[in-house]
């Protein structure tokens, strides 16, 4: 990877030591505790539902940043404490994120069904959707009109099925999150974060250790992972090979998605490392922001496609419903490919700027 020339006015141009890491972790721990206090104040009140959601999101955000920093800069931290803390923060972040993920997935799928069928597919409008005409924008080929009609018929029931399945999953995730926040496991994590807000367990050598090499290693891991991606294929907005998987009886995740999800996680670690180097005040970088947004869309579309495929495996559903879910699955896999294309474009622009 090409070396970038350091700007003497850049705060990362000089040696950045463990004290900067300590300051960053203390700040994130403080944000965690503030979000926890807000969540406890608003969690039981219907009027404070919005604030409670924001508080849970802030908890996740701080937990991810603390966990990511412990991973990247682990040589500067007490190893036993760090290795014990990281999985607990990952558990918390993952548990708190499930409800929001199911909610977003349902919304994405219902909107896609509406777009594909030209009908109102939300369950409350299912009757209207069943009888809704095809899109009257203009004359269509008879075969295309027939396909649209078949999709319109199945879309209402497909939307209702997705609503039932994902709402149930969301309700369970909500209950799991509430149980987690009241558990002794969470209280142990919160206690450790409270200590972290005032005392960071650095190693004796951390005071004179430069943070830039481990941050550079995080960037190199990201670069290597991107290099291993099939960016030549992603350079086209359509990848037929990726759609061959289809509605396979195999419920395993799509075989091509894993490396892309890994790049998304590595990009996040890279961003957090840069935040540490910049004292938590990282300026907005359009290239990283655009690449990250593309990878987020990739994850959302991939998980939505999997949800459509799972719904299509529901026993004894009507053929029209299965057809609508199959079209929806293919549509979301196309969205996956579009996101990969967008990432490839953003990444090429980024690497072109490296001197």
JONOR-V940752 format. One record per backbone hydrogen bond with DSSP energy under -1.0 kcal/mol. CO is the residue of the C=O (numbers start at 0). NH is the residue of the N-H. E is the energy in kcal/mol with one decimal. If there is no record, write none. Layout:
co=CO nh=NH e=E
co=CO nh=NH e=E
This chain:
co=6 nh=9 e=-2.1
co=9 nh=12 e=-2.2
co=15 nh=210 e=-3.8
co=16 nh=19 e=-1.6
co=17 nh=21 e=-2.6
co=18 nh=22 e=-2.3
co=19 nh=23 e=-2.2
co=20 nh=24 e=-2.7
co=21 nh=25 e=-2.4
co=22 nh=26 e=-2.1
co=23 nh=27 e=-2.3
co=24 nh=28 e=-2.5
co=25 nh=29 e=-2.2
co=26 nh=30 e=-2.1
co=27 nh=31 e=-2.3
co=28 nh=32 e=-2.3
co=29 nh=33 e=-2.3
co=30 nh=34 e=-2.5
co=31 nh=35 e=-2.3
co=32 nh=36 e=-2.2
co=33 nh=37 e=-2.1
co=34 nh=38 e=-2.5
co=35 nh=39 e=-2.2
co=36 nh=40 e=-1.7
co=37 nh=41 e=-1.7
co=38 nh=42 e=-2.4
co=41 nh=44 e=-1.4
co=45 nh=48 e=-1.4
co=47 nh=51 e=-2.5
co=48 nh=52 e=-2.1
co=49 nh=53 e=-2.2
co=50 nh=54 e=-2.4
co=51 nh=55 e=-2.3
co=52 nh=56 e=-2.2
co=53 nh=57 e=-2.3
co=54 nh=58 e=-2.4
co=55 nh=59 e=-2.2
co=56 nh=60 e=-2.5
co=57 nh=61 e=-2.4
co=58 nh=62 e=-2.5
co=59 nh=63 e=-2.7
co=60 nh=64 e=-1.9
co=61 nh=65 e=-2.6
co=62 nh=66 e=-2.6
co=63 nh=67 e=-3.0
co=64 nh=68 e=-2.1
co=65 nh=69 e=-2.2
co=66 nh=70 e=-1.7
co=67 nh=71 e=-2.4
co=68 nh=72 e=-2.5
co=72 nh=75 e=-1.9
co=73 nh=76 e=-1.5
co=75 nh=202 e=-2.5
co=77 nh=81 e=-2.5
co=78 nh=82 e=-2.8
co=79 nh=83 e=-1.5
co=80 nh=84 e=-1.9
co=81 nh=85 e=-2.4
co=84 nh=88 e=-2.1
co=85 nh=89 e=-2.3
co=86 nh=90 e=-2.3
co=87 nh=91 e=-2.1
co=88 nh=92 e=-2.7
co=89 nh=93 e=-2.5
co=90 nh=94 e=-2.4
co=91 nh=95 e=-2.5
co=92 nh=96 e=-1.3
co=96 nh=100 e=-1.9
co=97 nh=101 e=-2.6
co=98 nh=102 e=-2.1
co=99 nh=103 e=-2.5
co=100 nh=104 e=-2.3
co=101 nh=105 e=-2.2
co=102 nh=106 e=-2.1
co=103 nh=107 e=-2.3
co=104 nh=108 e=-2.4
co=105 nh=109 e=-2.6
co=106 nh=110 e=-2.2
co=107 nh=111 e=-2.0
co=108 nh=112 e=-2.5
co=109 nh=113 e=-2.3
co=110 nh=114 e=-2.4
co=111 nh=115 e=-2.7
co=112 nh=116 e=-2.5
co=113 nh=117 e=-2.0
co=121 nh=124 e=-2.6
co=122 nh=125 e=-1.7
co=124 nh=128 e=-2.5
co=125 nh=129 e=-2.1
co=126 nh=130 e=-1.2
co=140 nh=144 e=-2.8
co=141 nh=145 e=-2.3
co=142 nh=146 e=-2.4
co=143 nh=147 e=-2.6
co=144 nh=148 e=-2.4
co=145 nh=149 e=-2.6
co=146 nh=150 e=-2.5
co=147 nh=151 e=-2.5
co=148 nh=152 e=-2.1
co=149 nh=153 e=-1.9
co=150 nh=154 e=-2.1
co=153 nh=157 e=-2.5
co=154 nh=158 e=-2.9
co=155 nh=159 e=-2.2
co=156 nh=160 e=-2.4
co=157 nh=161 e=-2.6
co=158 nh=162 e=-2.4
co=159 nh=163 e=-2.3
co=160 nh=164 e=-2.5
co=161 nh=165 e=-2.9
co=162 nh=166 e=-2.0
co=163 nh=167 e=-1.9
co=164 nh=168 e=-2.0
co=165 nh=169 e=-2.4
co=166 nh=170 e=-2.7
co=167 nh=171 e=-2.3
co=168 nh=172 e=-2.3
co=169 nh=173 e=-2.6
co=170 nh=174 e=-2.3
co=171 nh=175 e=-2.5
co=172 nh=176 e=-2.4
co=173 nh=177 e=-2.3
co=174 nh=178 e=-2.5
co=175 nh=179 e=-2.5
co=176 nh=180 e=-2.5
co=177 nh=181 e=-1.0
co=179 nh=182 e=-1.4
co=182 nh=186 e=-2.0
co=183 nh=187 e=-2.0
co=184 nh=188 e=-1.7
co=185 nh=189 e=-3.1
co=186 nh=190 e=-2.2
co=187 nh=191 e=-1.8
co=188 nh=192 e=-2.4
co=189 nh=193 e=-2.3
co=190 nh=194 e=-1.9
co=191 nh=195 e=-2.2
co=192 nh=196 e=-1.6
co=194 nh=197 e=-1.6
co=194 nh=198 e=-2.6
co=199 nh=201 e=-2.3
co=200 nh=77 e=-2.8
co=202 nh=205 e=-1.5
co=204 nh=207 e=-1.3
co=205 nh=17 e=-2.4
co=210 nh=214 e=-1.8
co=211 nh=215 e=-2.8
co=212 nh=216 e=-2.2
co=213 nh=217 e=-1.7
co=214 nh=218 e=-1.8
co=215 nh=219 e=-2.3
co=216 nh=220 e=-2.3
co=217 nh=221 e=-1.7
co=218 nh=222 e=-2.6
co=219 nh=223 e=-2.7
co=220 nh=224 e=-2.1
co=221 nh=225 e=-2.4
co=222 nh=226 e=-2.4
co=223 nh=227 e=-1.5
co=225 nh=228 e=-1.4
co=228 nh=230 e=-2.2
co=229 nh=233 e=-2.3
co=232 nh=235 e=-1.7
co=239 nh=242 e=-1.4
co=245 nh=247 e=-1.6
co=253 nh=256 e=-1.6
co=256 nh=260 e=-2.2
co=257 nh=261 e=-2.2
co=258 nh=262 e=-1.9
co=259 nh=263 e=-1.9
co=260 nh=264 e=-1.8
co=261 nh=265 e=-2.4
co=262 nh=266 e=-2.6
co=263 nh=267 e=-1.7
co=264 nh=268 e=-2.2
co=265 nh=269 e=-2.2
co=266 nh=270 e=-2.2
co=267 nh=271 e=-2.4
co=268 nh=272 e=-2.3
co=269 nh=273 e=-2.0
co=270 nh=274 e=-2.0
co=271 nh=275 e=-2.1
co=272 nh=276 e=-2.0
co=273 nh=277 e=-1.9
co=274 nh=279 e=-4.1
co=275 nh=278 e=-1.5
co=277 nh=280 e=-1.3
co=284 nh=288 e=-2.7
co=285 nh=289 e=-3.0
co=286 nh=290 e=-2.0
co=287 nh=291 e=-2.6
co=288 nh=292 e=-2.4
co=289 nh=293 e=-2.0
co=290 nh=294 e=-1.9
co=291 nh=295 e=-2.1
co=292 nh=296 e=-2.3
co=293 nh=297 e=-2.0
co=294 nh=298 e=-2.3
co=295 nh=299 e=-2.6
co=296 nh=300 e=-2.7
co=297 nh=301 e=-2.4
co=298 nh=302 e=-2.6
co=299 nh=303 e=-2.1
co=300 nh=304 e=-2.5
co=301 nh=305 e=-1.9
co=302 nh=306 e=-1.9
co=303 nh=307 e=-2.3
co=304 nh=308 e=-2.4
co=305 nh=309 e=-2.4
co=306 nh=310 e=-2.3
co=307 nh=311 e=-2.0
co=310 nh=313 e=-1.8
co=317 nh=321 e=-2.4
co=318 nh=322 e=-2.5
co=319 nh=323 e=-2.2
co=320 nh=324 e=-2.3
co=321 nh=325 e=-2.2
co=322 nh=326 e=-2.4
co=323 nh=327 e=-2.3
co=324 nh=328 e=-2.5
co=325 nh=329 e=-2.3
co=326 nh=330 e=-2.4
co=327 nh=331 e=-2.2
co=328 nh=332 e=-2.0
co=329 nh=333 e=-2.0
co=330 nh=334 e=-1.7
co=331 nh=335 e=-1.8
co=332 nh=336 e=-1.9
co=333 nh=337 e=-2.3
co=334 nh=338 e=-2.2
co=335 nh=339 e=-2.1
co=336 nh=340 e=-2.2
co=337 nh=341 e=-2.2
co=338 nh=342 e=-2.4
co=339 nh=343 e=-2.6
co=340 nh=344 e=-2.2
co=341 nh=345 e=-2.3
co=342 nh=346 e=-3.1
co=343 nh=347 e=-2.2
co=344 nh=348 e=-1.7
co=345 nh=349 e=-1.8
co=346 nh=350 e=-2.7
co=347 nh=351 e=-1.7
co=349 nh=352 e=-1.2
